[in-house]
């Protein structure tokens, strides 16, 4: 959203979106027997907030540094973990192996990653950030953390902990485990 949007315009957009979600909950209730309006609202809220955070981070931090959201996620895993096998990168970044492979290929071509043979399995490789990529990620993550602090700073510390607990419960629940098996 542009910085020149007035408070009145923003309030009107929030009202329109709230009315849309209310209408969606009502429509789903009419069309899908046994559905829950709370589930509809939760789904909308979680997708909307997570999409807005990702967009803000990508537009403000990653793209200006020449990285995509996917390349940042792969790079972040390597920045935190050090040399890592591609299958572990995919799992830790929360992306499919195919997406990780395509992103890794791009980062290797851009000379931001190095590839060496794995000591454990000669058929596999270990990927690592180049010193330049490590330096870039350090700078990007400082800005990334600053933006996340603004987003989550809306919540009191105890609210942050409650939200974290609830999100962890979703992340480790049955539906999440089923989805992970399909990746």
C-alpha positions in Angstrom: 0.0 0.0 0.0 1.3 3.4 -0.9 2.5 5.8 1.8 0.3 8.6 0.5 -3.0 6.9 1.3 -5.0 9.0 3.7 -6.3 7.7 7.1 -9.9 8.0 5.7 -9.0 5.9 2.6 -7.3 3.3 4.8 -10.3 3.2 7.2 -12.6 2.7 4.1 -10.4 -0.1 2.8 -10.4 -1.8 6.2 -14.2 -1.5 6.3 -14.6 -2.9 2.8 -12.3 -5.8 3.5 -14.1 -6.5 6.8 -17.5 -6.5 5.0 -16.0 -8.9 2.4 -14.9 -11.3 5.0 -18.3 -11.1 6.7 -19.9 -11.8 3.4 -17.5 -14.7 2.7 -18.3 -16.2 6.1 -22.0 -15.9 5.4 -21.8 -17.3 1.9 -19.7 -20.3 3.0 -22.2 -20.9 5.7 -25.0 -21.0 3.1 -23.1 -23.1 0.6 -21.0 -25.5 2.7 -23.1 -27.4 5.3 -21.4 -27.6 8.7 -18.9 -24.9 8.0 -17.6 -22.5 10.7 -17.7 -18.7 10.2 -14.7 -18.5 12.6 -12.6 -20.8 10.4 -13.4 -18.7 7.4 -12.4 -15.5 9.3 -9.3 -17.1 10.7 -8.2 -18.3 7.2 -8.7 -14.8 5.7 -6.9 -13.1 8.6 -3.9 -15.4 8.6 -3.5 -15.3 4.8 -3.9 -11.5 4.7 -1.5 -10.8 7.5 1.2 -13.3 6.4 0.9 -12.0 2.8 1.2 -8.4 3.9 4.3 -9.2 6.0 5.9 -11.1 3.2 5.1 -8.4 0.7 6.6 -5.7 3.0 9.7 -7.7 3.6 10.3 -8.5 0.0 9.5 -5.0 -1.3 11.5 -3.2 1.4 14.4 -5.6 2.0 14.9 -8.4 -0.4 14.2 -6.9 -3.8 16.3 -3.7 -3.2 19.2 -6.0 -2.4 18.6 -8.0 -5.6 17.2 -11.1 -3.9 13.7 -12.7 -4.2 11.8 -14.0 -1.3 12.7 -17.6 -2.2 16.4 -16.8 -2.5 16.3 -15.0 0.8 14.7 -18.1 2.5 17.3 -20.4 1.0 20.1 -17.9 1.9 18.8 -17.4 5.4 18.9 -21.2 6.0 22.6 -21.3 4.9 23.3 -18.1 6.9 22.0 -19.7 10.1 23.0 -23.3 9.5 26.2 -23.1 7.5 27.0 -25.6 4.8 23.8 -27.7 4.2 22.5 -30.4 1.9 19.8 -29.3 -0.6 17.1 -31.6 0.8 17.7 -30.1 4.3 17.6 -26.6 2.9 14.1 -27.3 1.4 12.9 -28.7 4.7 14.3 -25.9 6.8 13.1 -23.1 4.5 9.6 -24.7 4.3 9.6 -25.0 0.6 9.3 -27.9 -1.9 12.5 -29.6 -3.1 11.6 -28.4 -6.6 11.4 -24.8 -5.5 14.6 -25.2 -3.5 16.4 -26.7 -6.4 15.4 -23.9 -8.8 16.4 -21.3 -6.3 19.7 -23.0 -5.5 20.4 -23.2 -9.3 19.9 -19.5 -9.6 22.0 -18.6 -6.6 24.8 -20.8 -7.8 24.7 -19.2 -11.2 24.8 -15.8 -9.6 27.9 -17.0 -7.7 26.3 -16.5 -4.3 26.6 -20.2 -3.3 29.4 -22.7 -3.4 28.9 -26.4 -3.9 31.2 -29.0 -2.4 30.9 -32.8 -2.2 29.3 -34.1 1.0 31.6 -36.1 3.3 28.7 -38.3 4.4 27.4 -39.0 0.9 29.6 -38.4 -2.1 26.5 -38.3 -4.4 25.2 -35.3 -2.5 26.5 -31.8 -2.2 26.9 -29.3 0.6 25.9 -25.7 -0.3 27.3 -22.7 1.4 27.1 -18.9 1.1 30.0 -17.1 -0.5 31.6 -14.5 1.7 29.9 -11.7 -0.3 26.5 -13.4 0.0 27.0 -13.9 3.8 27.8 -10.2 4.2 24.7 -9.3 2.1 22.5 -11.5 4.1 23.8 -10.1 7.4 22.9 -6.6 6.2 19.5 -7.8 4.8 18.6 -9.6 8.0 19.3 -6.6 10.1 16.7 -4.7 8.1 14.4 -7.7 7.9 14.4 -8.0 11.7 13.7 -4.3 12.1 10.6 -4.6 9.9 9.4 -7.8 11.8 9.9 -5.8 15.0 7.5 -3.1 13.7 4.9 -5.7 12.6 5.0 -7.7 15.9 5.7 -4.7 18.0 1.9 -4.0 17.7 1.5 -6.8 20.2 2.5 -6.7 23.9 5.3 -9.2 24.8 2.7 -11.6 26.4 0.6 -11.4 23.3 3.6 -12.2 21.1 4.1 -15.3 23.2 0.5 -16.4 23.0 0.5 -15.9 19.2 3.8 -17.8 18.9 2.3 -20.7 20.9 -0.9 -20.7 18.8 1.1 -20.6 15.5 3.4 -23.4 16.8 0.3 -25.5 17.6 -1.0 -24.9 14.0 2.5 -25.6 12.5 2.8 -29.0 14.3 -0.8 -30.1 14.1 -2.3 -32.9 12.0 -3.1 -30.8 9.0 0.5 -29.4 8.9 1.9 -32.9 9.2 -0.4 -34.1 6.3 0.6 -31.2 4.1 4.3 -31.8 4.8 4.0 -35.4 3.6 2.6 -34.1 0.3 5.7 -32.0 -0.3 
